[in-house]
Every structure is written in C-alpha cells, then in structure tokens.
Amino acid sequence: MDLKKRQESILRGNMYKTIFALSLPIMINNLIQTLYNLIDGLWISKIGSVEFAATSFVWPINFLFISIGMGLSVAGTSILSQLLGAGEHEKANKYASQLIVLAILSGIVLAGVGIIISKPIIMLMGVQDEILYFGDIYLKLTLLDLPFMFLFAIFNATMNSQGNTVLPTVLSAISAIINTVLDPILMFTFNMGVAGAAIATVISKAILAVAGIIILFKGNTVIKPDFKNFKFDKNIIVNSVKVALPASIGQSGSAMGFLVLNTFIVSYGTATMAAYAMVNRITSLIMQPAMGIGTSLVSVIGQNLGANNYKRAKEGFDKAIIVTSVIGVIGGLLLIVFREPIINFFMQSKDDMKVIEQSITYLIIISLSMPLMGIFSVLQGLFQGSGHTKYAMSMEIGRLWFVRLPMILLFKYFTDIDELGIWWSMSSSNLIICIYGYLVYRKGNWMNRISH
C-alpha cells in the first residue's frame, strides 16, 4: 500500500480494515522482539547461571533509560501524525529533523551518565561479587546502544505517523537475525562471554538505526528531514518534550512499580513468584493482538484529529474497543477452559505441585480481566495519539502505584487469603483503572489538539 492509499485508509477507509492493516505488522514486531529476547537469554544461559542472573538483574535499570526514547517515539508519532492529517508536511519535516537531533543528543548524554553510575546503582540494589561484576560489564556495554535505539525510535515514529507499520517490522526482524547470528560468534568463537552478547546487541541496533535514517533520506516517504542550516527551534523542542515527558515518566514509573511489586510477590515464597511469572508470560502472548491495536490507534487518532475529523477519531476508538474486547473475551474463555493443559505445557517439571496449583488459580482470576487489558491498551493509544500523554501516564502509574500495590498491602496485612490477594489485586486493578480512563475519555479533553 503506497503512502497516499495509507493516508486515505486512515482518514476515510473502512475502520476495521485500517486497524487490522496497521496493527498486524506491530503484532509481528512484538513477537519478533519477544523471540529475540528469548534467544538472547538462551545464549547467555549457556555461559552460566551467574551470568544469566546478572544480565536479568540489570535489565530494569536499562529499561529506565530506554523509557526516555520510548517517550520521544510516542511524541513523534502523535505530533507528526497530526501534522500530516492537517496537511502541514513542511512543518512535519522540521519536527522530524529536530526530533532526530534531540534523540541522538539524549542518547549520548544518557549513555554517558549511565556508564558513570552503572556500578554504584547495581551495588545499591544489594548485589556483590560475580553478579555485580558481570552485571556492570553487561549494563555499561548495552547502554552504548541508546543513541542508536533513540534514533530508530524516531524513524519508527515517522513511519507509524504515515501509517507505514510494515517497514519498521522488516528492519527489526533483520536486526534480530543479525543479533542472533552475532551472539554465538562473539560470545563463544571470540570468547567474549557476556560482553559479546552486549556488543552483538549494540552492533545490531546500530545497523538498524543507520538503515532507518538512510530510508528517511533516500526512501519513498512523505516526511523528509532536512539539516541544511539546521538550528534548534525552541518551540518545537518544548512542544516535543511536553508530549514526550509524561510518556517517559509513565513507562519508567511503571518499570519501578513492577520492581516494587516483585518484592511483595516474592515475600509470599518462590512458588508464588514462579506462578506469577509463568501466568504473565502466557497472558502477554494472548494480549499481543490487543497491544498491537492500541499502538496502531496512535496514528489513526493523530491523523484524524489533525484533519479535524473528530467523529472518525471517535469511530476508531469505538471499533478498537470492540475488537480488543472480543479478543479478550475469547482469549480469557480459552485460558479458563484449557487452564490445566496450558499450565502443564509451560510447567514441564511436575515436582512442585504448589506452583502448578497457584498458577491455575491465578490464570482463572486474571483471565476474567483479559478484555480490560485490551481496553487499557486502546485508551493508551487514544491519549497518546491525541498528544494528551499525561492521561496515559496517569493510567500507567496509577494502576500500579495507587491501585495495585495498595490493594496487595491491604490483602497482605488485613486478611488471611495469602497469595489470592495478589491475584485479585492484579485483576481488579485493571477494572478500576479502565473505569478511570473511560471517565477521562467521556470528558472529551482528548479532542483538544495540542499546539504545534
């Protein structure tokens, strides 16, 4: 589908077809990234359990830095899609140029800061000896990919804003293949161990970013960055940061919330932690389509608001809710009906029946809120696409810090239902935050276009 047809589809085409066409590549991309992480972890685990534990331990720290780039990507998709919807192509080019430079500089600064404070942060988290040693090596080297990751985030934003979700997926797949090939070569052939895994990631991300920039300048795209006589535009930077900052805070606040959540869950014992981790992996696979739809909605909402087509923006939201709810209901019912064979498939060892029993209970309870997870993703897409990322941030942080964690504490210290308190807190927090998001949606503030 060429650029004009994509924009025509977003602005005037069949909404169900548009949502499906935009979300399918995103779903595939998410699956590729999931498989890539699994393969990366598999190679590292072959070195040793200590090295694997060290790389897993420092991942949340790395994610806090990555959150900045994710915020820039959300800002880019929202702002650029609205400008394209309004037909302001020259302004979109200028925004893209500013965002590219901002991404590179942010990546360099954050990588430098991260490398300097890497070891002290890991020590503050209470580890020493080998985990500290290997974790520090891995974190410092992976932080070097931040400029490339942020750069690709802007490329991704420019493509998504035009409705081109296929090209970023293809490039991500190529990057994942390169990383998969480089991992064993650097780790074992060149005997670089954990450092080899990190360097493979940096190289694959660098190739990904360079390919994206070449396409922006040489490819068939509506948005064409121009650095001739470049100088920073204060208004563009301020507007971009205004949209990006809440998205970044929401992502990083969510990451920190899950760190705290894990400490509460592990206090119930390793069986509860194992059940929690296993069921979350299962439900995340089922929810990939809904998450893809929520992400695709960003460009649909942005372009239609830019074209002052509020009725169609609302139609996109309504139909995305219908699709994700149907997926959630069907997925939830299948998980409940086939709960035992599903858990037994993922839990190959039958030695710990307590883990299996808790997993089945948690799977039943969380499956009841599967449609709500889809609605959550759609509400996030609505608020991000409209540029009102503060609402997306409040949902992201609120679900964990103001609903889920307090509920777990209440169940833990004022009831005797043990791990059931965690399972019901996980499920009911989705309901409460979706009610909040729907009330914000009903107020209609999301229809107020952000200024450019």
Secondary structure, DSSP 8 states (H G I E B T S, - for coil): --HHHHHHHHHHS-HHHHHHHHHHHHHHHHHHHHHHHHHHHHHHHHH-HHHHHHHHHHHHHHHHHHHHHHHHHHHHHHHHHHHHHTT-HHHHHHHHHHHHHHHHHHHHHHHHHHHHHHHHHHHHTT--HHHHHHHHHHHHHHGGGHHHHHHHHHHHHHHHHTT--HHHHHHHHHHHHHHHHHHHIIIIIS--HHHHHHHHHHHHHHHHHHHHHHHHHHSS-S-----TT----HHHHHHHHHHHHHHHHHHHHHHHHHHHHHHHHHTT-HHHHHHHHHHHHHHHHHTHHHHHHHHHHHHHHHHHHHTT-HHHHHHHHHHHHHHHHHHHHHHHHHHHHTHHHHHHHH----S-HHHHHHHHHHHHHHHTTHHHHHHHHHHHHHHHHTT-HHHHHHHHHIIIIIIIHHHHHHHHHH-S-TTHHHHHHHHHHHHHHHHHHHHHHHHTGGGS----
